Amino acid sequence: MGAILSLNNSTGDPFEVSQSEIRKRQRLSSSFCEENSRLISSLPDEISLQILARIPRINYFNLKLVSRAWKAAILGAELFNLRRELATTEEWLYVLTKVDNDKLLWYALDPLSRRWQRLPPIPSYAFEDESRKALNSLRMWNVVGSTIRIADVIRGWLGKKDTFDRMHLCGCAIGAVDGCLYVLGGFSRASAMKCVWRYDPVFNAWIEATPMSIGRAYCKTGILNNKLYVVGGVTRGPGGLTPLQSAEVFDPHTGIWSQIPSMPFTKAQVLPTAFLADLLKPIATGMTSYRGRLFVPQSLYCWPFFVDVGGEVYDPEVNTWVEMPVGMGEGWPARQAGTKLSVTVDGELYALDPSSSLDSAKIKVYDYQDDAWKVVAGDFPIRDFTASESPYLLACLLGKLHVIAKDANRNIAVLKADLQNHLALFPSASSSLEDTFHEHAEPTAGSERELWNLIASHSIGSAELVSCQTLNI
């Protein structure tokens, strides 16, 4: 009774806790958390990791904030190895864009939640003092002869008079291997760079990787046997920019680049006159992994003209190049500046042919037996084809062909093609796909019978598409 009276007679609120008491409790709580190193206090860490491995990866960004132990687990290799064992890995789409100030911005799409994440920017690269000297001599360089300046060529590619002087990693190549994105080479201040940047989605950070053996811009990349191959491009030579025939391969497990035989550019060796040989320079215009080999379409160019000359095929088993099948090389659909995009989906090689009109395109598949490209879908709308450096991109996501383009509202539109029955060709597809660009379009119960589904969109304003890759981790 005395205790109660004493409590009731005390001054102030009996439930009010002093600031010193709060700080004391916080210290005790912190000490308790540090002593209790388990991820979930009532469970062994083995069970907790099993739980974390089943949580969608889109939530990991917030789960890292729970505690130091959770952050360490989510940034650890053990969790992602367990995701592979449990078959709970998720494939995301990564889209590279170029904004008005010529900066490169990456966006990641989780196709299941349809949520986008913006990646951190690639760190600025420290260049040698000679890059300033190279910039001053830019106008003295040429690519194919005294009448065509490299500055005009590159600025023609980019469509802006001052872009080349300002843009970081202009003409870089993109690849994805062993769960990481790679950005390779490109121009900066008129120098072709050797640098390679690797994005690790586990850490959500860019790391400088082993550089290539030579500076390259506008080179082509492909993945085969979990190795990253790089071919062609242009580099800085004694007389200006020189097209490259060389090729190399990167092993992500050893971090080592190795040389492979250079592309012969066989068709370029049989030009009838020395004048044409000096005027028309060979260049690789694409690369894709198909049927266990690398297929590299090629062109002869004298800006702004590109002449298709087939291509060559690299076989890693015998480490040699052979000439590409005639029908494949001559019929390979091309986009602007001779670039030839393609993607392999479920063992089939697909490309988009925009040549039918300025605002429409056709999906083609390569028939290996007949050595011919055949139409499987038509009337795909491509807007502003002539004004855009990359009016569309192709990707294999979740085992399906996807086309990434910009819609009328300046959104990235990610469209899934349902082409299981593509062998029953339908080149006369007449239904317009314009409505599929509608921002609120959702898959319906009969979506398996529809050709296209809009799975996600994202506003990027006046930014242009550059490249895309997928990662499954």
C-alpha positions as CSV (number, residue, x, y, z in Angstrom):
1,M,0.0,0.0,0.0
2,G,2.8,2.3,0.8
3,A,4.4,1.7,-2.6
4,I,1.2,2.6,-4.3
5,L,0.8,5.7,-2.2
6,S,4.3,6.6,-3.0
7,L,3.7,6.2,-6.7
8,N,0.5,8.2,-6.6
9,N,2.1,11.0,-4.7
10,S,5.1,11.3,-7.1
11,T,5.3,14.3,-9.3
12,G,4.9,14.0,-13.1
13,D,3.4,11.3,-15.3
14,P,4.2,7.9,-13.9
15,F,4.5,6.5,-17.5
16,E,6.8,9.2,-18.8
17,V,10.3,7.8,-19.5
18,S,13.3,10.1,-19.3
19,Q,15.6,10.7,-22.3
20,S,18.5,9.0,-20.5
21,E,16.3,5.9,-20.0
22,I,15.5,5.9,-23.7
23,R,19.1,6.0,-24.6
24,K,19.9,3.3,-22.2
25,R,17.2,1.0,-23.6
26,Q,18.5,1.7,-27.2
27,R,22.0,0.7,-26.1
28,L,20.7,-2.4,-24.5
29,S,18.6,-3.2,-27.6
30,S,21.6,-2.6,-29.9
31,S,23.8,-4.9,-27.7
32,F,21.1,-7.6,-27.8
33,C,20.9,-7.5,-31.6
34,E,24.6,-7.7,-32.0
35,E,24.8,-10.6,-29.6
36,N,21.9,-12.3,-31.4
37,S,23.6,-12.8,-34.7
38,R,20.8,-14.9,-36.2
39,L,18.9,-13.6,-39.1
40,I,15.6,-14.5,-37.5
41,S,16.0,-14.9,-33.8
42,S,13.8,-18.0,-33.4
43,L,15.2,-19.9,-36.4
44,P,18.6,-21.3,-37.5
45,D,20.2,-19.2,-40.2
46,E,19.9,-22.2,-42.6
47,I,16.1,-21.9,-42.4
48,S,16.2,-18.2,-42.6
49,L,18.2,-18.3,-45.8
50,Q,15.7,-20.7,-47.2
51,I,13.0,-18.1,-46.5
52,L,15.0,-15.2,-48.0
53,A,15.8,-17.3,-51.1
54,R,12.1,-17.6,-51.8
55,I,11.3,-13.9,-51.5
56,P,11.1,-11.9,-54.8
57,R,14.3,-10.1,-55.5
58,I,12.5,-6.8,-56.0
59,N,12.1,-6.7,-52.2
60,Y,15.8,-7.2,-51.4
61,F,16.4,-3.4,-51.8
62,N,14.3,-2.8,-48.7
63,L,15.2,-6.0,-46.8
64,K,18.8,-4.9,-46.7
65,L,17.7,-2.1,-44.3
66,V,16.4,-4.5,-41.7
67,S,19.8,-5.2,-40.0
68,R,23.4,-5.6,-40.7
69,A,23.0,-9.4,-40.6
70,W,20.2,-9.2,-43.3
71,K,22.3,-6.9,-45.4
72,A,25.3,-9.2,-45.2
73,A,23.1,-12.2,-46.1
74,I,21.5,-10.5,-49.1
75,L,24.8,-9.3,-50.4
76,G,26.4,-12.8,-50.0
77,A,27.0,-15.5,-52.5
78,E,25.4,-18.2,-50.4
79,L,21.9,-16.7,-50.8
80,F,22.1,-16.6,-54.6
81,N,23.7,-20.0,-54.8
82,L,20.7,-21.3,-52.8
83,R,18.3,-19.5,-55.2
84,R,19.8,-21.4,-58.1
85,E,19.5,-24.7,-56.2
86,L,15.9,-24.0,-55.3
87,A,15.1,-22.8,-58.9
88,T,13.8,-19.5,-57.5
89,T,16.1,-17.3,-59.7
90,E,14.4,-14.4,-61.5
91,E,15.1,-13.1,-64.9
92,W,15.0,-9.3,-65.3
93,L,15.3,-7.0,-68.3
94,Y,17.9,-4.3,-68.3
95,V,17.4,-1.4,-70.7
96,L,20.1,1.2,-71.5
97,T,18.9,4.7,-72.6
98,K,20.6,7.9,-73.7
99,V,19.1,11.1,-72.3
100,D,19.3,14.6,-73.8
101,N,22.6,15.5,-72.1
102,D,24.1,12.3,-73.6
103,K,24.3,10.5,-70.3
104,L,23.7,6.8,-70.3
105,L,21.0,5.6,-67.9
106,W,20.1,2.0,-67.1
107,Y,16.7,0.8,-66.0
108,A,15.9,-2.7,-64.7
109,L,12.4,-4.3,-65.1
110,D,11.1,-7.1,-62.9
111,P,8.6,-8.6,-65.4
112,L,6.6,-10.4,-62.7
113,S,5.8,-7.4,-60.5
114,R,6.1,-5.0,-63.5
115,R,8.2,-2.7,-61.4
116,W,11.2,-0.7,-62.6
117,Q,14.4,0.1,-60.8
118,R,17.0,2.6,-61.9
119,L,20.6,1.5,-61.7
120,P,23.4,3.6,-60.4
121,P,25.4,5.5,-63.1
122,I,28.6,4.1,-64.5
123,P,31.5,5.9,-62.8
124,S,33.4,8.5,-64.8
125,Y,36.6,7.2,-66.4
126,A,40.0,9.0,-65.8
127,F,41.6,9.5,-69.2
128,E,45.2,10.2,-70.1
129,D,46.4,13.7,-71.0
130,E,46.8,12.6,-74.5
131,S,43.0,12.5,-74.9
132,R,42.9,16.3,-74.9
133,K,45.5,16.2,-77.7
134,A,43.4,13.6,-79.5
135,L,40.3,15.9,-79.2
136,N,42.2,18.8,-80.7
137,S,43.2,16.7,-83.7
138,L,39.7,15.3,-84.2
139,R,39.1,17.2,-87.4
140,M,42.3,15.9,-88.9
141,W,41.3,12.3,-88.7
142,N,39.4,10.4,-91.4
143,V,38.0,6.9,-91.8
144,V,37.9,6.0,-95.4
145,G,39.7,8.8,-97.3
146,S,40.5,12.4,-97.4
147,T,37.0,13.5,-98.3
148,I,35.2,12.0,-95.3
149,R,36.2,13.2,-91.8
150,I,35.7,11.0,-88.8
151,A,34.0,13.9,-87.0
152,D,31.4,14.0,-89.7
153,V,30.9,10.3,-89.6
154,I,30.5,9.9,-85.9
155,R,28.4,13.0,-85.6
156,G,26.3,11.6,-88.4
157,W,25.9,8.4,-86.5
158,L,24.8,10.2,-83.4
159,G,22.7,12.9,-85.2
160,K,24.1,15.8,-83.2
161,K,26.9,18.2,-84.0
162,D,28.6,18.2,-80.6
163,T,27.7,14.9,-79.2
164,F,31.0,13.2,-79.9
165,D,32.9,15.8,-77.9
166,R,30.6,15.5,-74.9
167,M,29.4,11.9,-74.6
168,H,31.0,9.5,-72.2
169,L,31.4,5.9,-73.6
170,C,29.9,6.8,-76.9
171,G,29.7,3.6,-79.1
172,C,30.2,1.3,-76.2
173,A,29.2,-2.4,-76.5
174,I,26.9,-4.2,-74.0
175,G,27.0,-7.8,-72.9
176,A,25.7,-10.0,-70.1
177,V,27.4,-13.1,-68.7
178,D,27.6,-15.0,-65.4
179,G,24.9,-12.9,-63.8
180,C,26.5,-9.5,-64.5
181,L,26.2,-6.7,-67.1
182,Y,29.3,-5.6,-69.0
183,V,29.9,-2.2,-70.7
184,L,32.9,-2.4,-73.0
185,G,35.0,0.3,-74.8
186,G,33.5,3.1,-76.7
187,F,34.8,6.6,-77.4
188,S,35.6,9.3,-75.0
189,R,37.2,12.6,-76.0
190,A,38.0,11.0,-79.4
191,S,39.9,8.0,-78.0
192,A,38.7,4.4,-78.4
193,M,38.7,2.9,-74.9
194,K,39.9,-0.5,-73.6
195,C,38.0,-0.1,-70.4
196,V,35.3,-2.6,-69.2
197,W,32.8,-2.0,-66.5
198,R,30.9,-4.8,-64.8
199,Y,27.5,-4.3,-63.0
200,D,26.8,-6.8,-60.2
201,P,23.1,-6.8,-59.4
202,V,23.8,-8.4,-56.0
203,F,25.7,-5.3,-54.9
204,N,23.9,-2.9,-57.2
205,A,27.2,-1.4,-58.1
206,W,29.6,-0.9,-61.0
207,I,33.1,-2.3,-60.8
208,E,36.0,-1.8,-63.2
209,A,36.9,-5.1,-64.8
210,T,39.9,-6.3,-66.8
211,P,40.3,-4.1,-69.9
212,M,40.3,-5.4,-73.4
213,S,43.5,-5.9,-75.3
214,I,42.8,-2.9,-77.6
215,G,40.5,0.1,-77.6
216,R,37.3,-0.5,-79.4
217,A,34.2,1.4,-80.2
218,Y,31.0,0.1,-82.0
219,C,32.2,-3.5,-81.5
220,K,29.8,-6.4,-81.3
221,T,29.4,-8.9,-78.4
222,G,28.0,-12.4,-78.0
223,I,27.8,-15.1,-75.4
224,L,28.8,-18.6,-75.9
225,N,29.7,-21.3,-73.3
226,N,29.4,-18.7,-70.6
227,K,32.1,-16.6,-72.1
228,L,31.9,-13.1,-73.5
229,Y,33.1,-12.6,-77.1
230,V,34.0,-9.3,-78.7
231,V,34.6,-8.7,-82.4
232,G,35.4,-5.9,-84.7
233,G,34.5,-2.2,-84.1
234,V,36.9,0.6,-84.8
235,T,39.9,1.9,-83.0
236,R,42.4,4.8,-83.2
237,G,45.1,4.2,-85.7
238,P,48.1,6.2,-87.1
239,G,45.9,7.8,-89.8
240,G,42.6,8.0,-87.9
241,L,40.0,5.5,-87.0
242,T,40.7,2.0,-88.3
243,P,38.1,-0.8,-88.7
244,L,39.1,-3.9,-86.7
245,Q,39.1,-7.5,-87.7
246,S,40.4,-8.8,-84.4
247,A,38.4,-10.7,-81.9
248,E,38.8,-11.7,-78.2
249,V,37.0,-13.6,-75.5
250,F,36.6,-12.9,-71.8
251,D,36.3,-15.7,-69.2
252,P,34.4,-14.2,-66.2
253,H,35.6,-16.9,-63.9
254,T,39.3,-16.1,-64.5
255,G,38.9,-12.4,-65.4
256,I,41.2,-13.0,-68.4
257,W,40.9,-11.8,-72.0
258,S,42.2,-14.2,-74.7
259,Q,42.8,-13.6,-78.4
260,I,40.9,-15.7,-81.0
261,P,41.6,-15.7,-84.8
262,S,40.7,-12.4,-86.5
263,M,37.7,-12.3,-88.8
264,P,38.9,-12.9,-92.4
265,F,36.4,-10.5,-94.0
266,T,36.5,-12.8,-97.0
267,K,34.1,-10.7,-99.1
268,A,36.2,-7.6,-98.6
269,Q,39.3,-9.3,-100.0
270,V,37.7,-9.9,-103.5
271,L,36.8,-6.3,-104.4
272,P,37.7,-5.8,-108.1
273,T,39.8,-2.6,-107.8
274,A,42.2,-1.1,-105.3
275,F,40.2,2.1,-105.3
276,L,37.1,0.2,-104.0
277,A,39.2,-1.6,-101.5
278,D,40.4,1.7,-100.2
279,L,37.0,3.3,-100.3
280,L,34.8,0.5,-98.9
281,K,35.8,-0.6,-95.4
282,P,34.5,-3.9,-93.9
283,I,32.8,-3.7,-90.5
284,A,30.9,-6.2,-88.3
285,T,27.3,-5.1,-88.1
286,G,26.0,-7.7,-85.6
287,M,26.7,-10.9,-83.7
288,T,24.5,-13.6,-82.3
289,S,25.0,-17.0,-80.6
290,Y,23.1,-19.7,-82.6
291,R,23.4,-23.4,-82.7
292,G,26.6,-23.4,-80.7
293,R,28.5,-20.9,-82.9
294,L,28.8,-17.2,-83.3
295,F,27.3,-15.6,-86.4
296,V,28.7,-12.2,-87.4
297,P,26.9,-10.4,-90.3
298,Q,29.2,-7.9,-92.1
299,S,29.0,-4.9,-94.4
300,L,31.2,-2.8,-96.5
301,Y,30.6,0.9,-95.8
302,C,31.5,4.3,-97.0
303,W,29.4,6.6,-94.9
304,P,26.4,6.9,-95.2
305,F,26.2,3.9,-97.5
306,F,26.3,0.3,-96.3
307,V,26.6,-2.7,-98.6
308,D,25.7,-6.1,-97.1
309,V,28.4,-8.7,-97.8
310,G,27.1,-11.7,-95.9
311,G,29.2,-12.6,-92.9
312,E,31.3,-15.2,-91.1
313,V,30.8,-17.8,-88.5
314,Y,33.1,-18.7,-85.6
315,D,33.2,-22.3,-84.4
316,P,34.8,-22.5,-80.9
317,E,35.3,-26.2,-81.3
318,V,37.9,-25.8,-84.0
319,N,38.8,-22.1,-83.3
320,T,38.2,-21.0,-86.9
321,W,36.0,-18.8,-89.0
322,V,34.0,-20.0,-92.0
323,E,31.8,-18.1,-94.4
324,M,28.2,-17.5,-93.4
325,P,25.5,-19.3,-95.4
326,V,24.5,-17.1,-98.3
327,G,20.8,-16.8,-97.6
328,M,21.4,-16.0,-94.0
329,G,23.9,-13.2,-94.7
330,E,22.1,-11.6,-97.7
331,G,18.7,-11.7,-96.1
332,W,19.6,-10.7,-92.5
333,P,17.3,-7.7,-91.7
334,A,19.2,-4.5,-91.0
335,R,18.2,-1.4,-89.0
336,Q,19.8,2.1,-89.3
337,A,23.5,2.4,-90.2
338,G,23.8,-1.2,-91.2
339,T,23.3,-2.6,-87.7
340,K,21.7,-6.0,-87.6
341,L,19.9,-6.9,-84.4
342,S,18.8,-10.5,-83.7
343,V,18.0,-12.7,-80.7
344,T,17.8,-16.5,-80.2
345,V,14.7,-17.8,-78.5
346,D,14.2,-21.4,-77.8
347,G,16.8,-22.3,-80.4
348,E,15.3,-20.2,-83.1
349,L,17.0,-17.0,-84.5
350,Y,14.7,-14.0,-84.8
351,A,15.1,-10.5,-86.3
352,L,12.9,-7.5,-86.9
353,D,12.8,-6.2,-90.5
354,P,11.8,-2.5,-90.6
355,S,12.3,-2.2,-94.4
356,S,8.6,-2.6,-95.4
357,S,7.8,1.0,-94.4
358,L,8.9,3.8,-92.1
359,D,6.4,3.0,-89.4
360,S,5.9,-0.7,-89.7
361,A,8.1,-3.8,-89.3
362,K,8.0,-7.6,-89.7
363,I,9.3,-10.3,-87.4
364,K,11.3,-12.9,-89.3
365,V,12.8,-16.3,-88.3
366,Y,15.7,-17.9,-89.9
367,D,15.1,-21.3,-91.4
368,Y,18.4,-23.2,-91.1
369,Q,17.3,-26.0,-93.4
370,D,16.2,-23.7,-96.3
371,D,18.8,-21.0,-95.5
372,A,16.2,-18.3,-95.7
373,W,14.5,-15.7,-93.5
374,K,10.7,-16.2,-93.2
375,V,8.1,-13.8,-92.0
376,V,6.1,-14.9,-88.9
377,A,4.5,-11.6,-87.9
378,G,3.8,-8.3,-89.7
379,D,2.6,-4.8,-89.2
380,F,4.5,-4.1,-86.0
381,P,4.5,-0.3,-85.5
382,I,7.9,1.4,-85.2
383,R,7.6,5.1,-84.5
384,D,10.2,7.7,-85.6
385,F,12.4,5.2,-87.2
386,T,14.4,7.7,-89.2
387,A,14.9,10.1,-86.2
388,S,16.0,7.5,-83.6
389,E,19.4,5.9,-83.2
390,S,17.7,2.7,-81.8
391,P,14.0,2.7,-82.7
392,Y,13.6,-0.8,-81.2
393,L,15.5,-3.5,-79.3
394,L,15.1,-7.3,-79.1
395,A,15.3,-9.6,-76.1
396,C,14.7,-13.1,-75.0
397,L,12.9,-12.8,-71.6
398,L,11.4,-15.7,-69.7
399,G,11.8,-17.8,-72.8
400,K,9.8,-15.5,-75.1
401,L,10.6,-13.0,-77.8
402,H,10.2,-9.4,-76.7
403,V,10.4,-6.2,-78.6
404,I,11.2,-3.0,-76.8
405,A,10.2,0.2,-78.5
406,K,8.9,3.7,-77.6
407,D,5.2,4.4,-77.8
408,A,3.3,7.6,-78.7
409,N,3.5,8.8,-75.1
410,R,7.3,8.5,-75.0
411,N,7.2,5.4,-72.8
412,I,9.4,2.4,-73.1
413,A,6.9,-0.3,-74.2
414,V,8.0,-3.9,-73.5
415,L,6.0,-6.2,-75.8
416,K,5.9,-10.0,-75.6
417,A,5.4,-12.0,-78.8
418,D,3.6,-15.3,-78.6
419,L,5.1,-17.3,-81.4
420,Q,4.9,-20.9,-80.4
421,N,3.1,-21.6,-83.7
422,H,5.4,-19.5,-85.9
423,L,6.2,-22.5,-88.2
424,A,2.6,-22.0,-89.5
425,L,3.7,-18.8,-91.3
426,F,1.3,-15.9,-91.6
427,P,2.9,-13.1,-93.5
428,S,-0.5,-11.6,-94.3
429,A,-1.2,-10.7,-90.7
430,S,-3.5,-7.7,-91.1
431,S,-4.7,-6.8,-87.6
432,S,-3.0,-3.6,-86.5
433,L,-0.9,-3.9,-83.3
434,E,-1.3,-0.2,-82.6
435,D,-3.6,-0.8,-79.6
436,T,-1.0,-3.0,-77.9
437,F,1.0,0.2,-77.1
438,H,-1.9,1.4,-74.9
439,E,-0.4,2.0,-71.4
440,H,-3.2,0.3,-69.6
441,A,-3.4,-2.8,-71.7
442,E,-3.4,-6.0,-69.6
443,P,-3.1,-9.6,-70.6
444,T,-6.5,-11.3,-70.9
445,A,-7.7,-14.8,-70.5
446,G,-7.2,-15.4,-74.1
447,S,-3.7,-13.9,-74.2
448,E,-2.2,-17.1,-75.4
449,R,-4.1,-16.7,-78.7
450,E,-3.0,-13.1,-79.1
451,L,0.2,-12.3,-80.8
452,W,1.4,-9.4,-78.7
453,N,1.1,-8.5,-75.0
454,L,2.3,-5.3,-73.4
455,I,3.9,-6.5,-70.2
456,A,5.3,-3.1,-68.9
457,S,5.9,0.5,-69.8
458,H,8.0,3.3,-68.3
459,S,8.2,7.0,-69.1
460,I,11.7,8.1,-70.4
461,G,10.7,11.4,-72.0
462,S,12.9,12.3,-74.9
463,A,15.6,9.6,-74.1
464,E,16.6,7.2,-76.8
465,L,16.9,3.4,-76.6
466,V,20.5,2.1,-76.8
467,S,20.7,-1.5,-75.8
468,C,19.2,-4.2,-73.6
469,Q,20.2,-7.4,-71.9
470,T,18.6,-10.0,-69.5
471,L,20.0,-11.4,-66.3
472,N,18.7,-14.4,-64.4
473,I,19.9,-14.5,-60.7
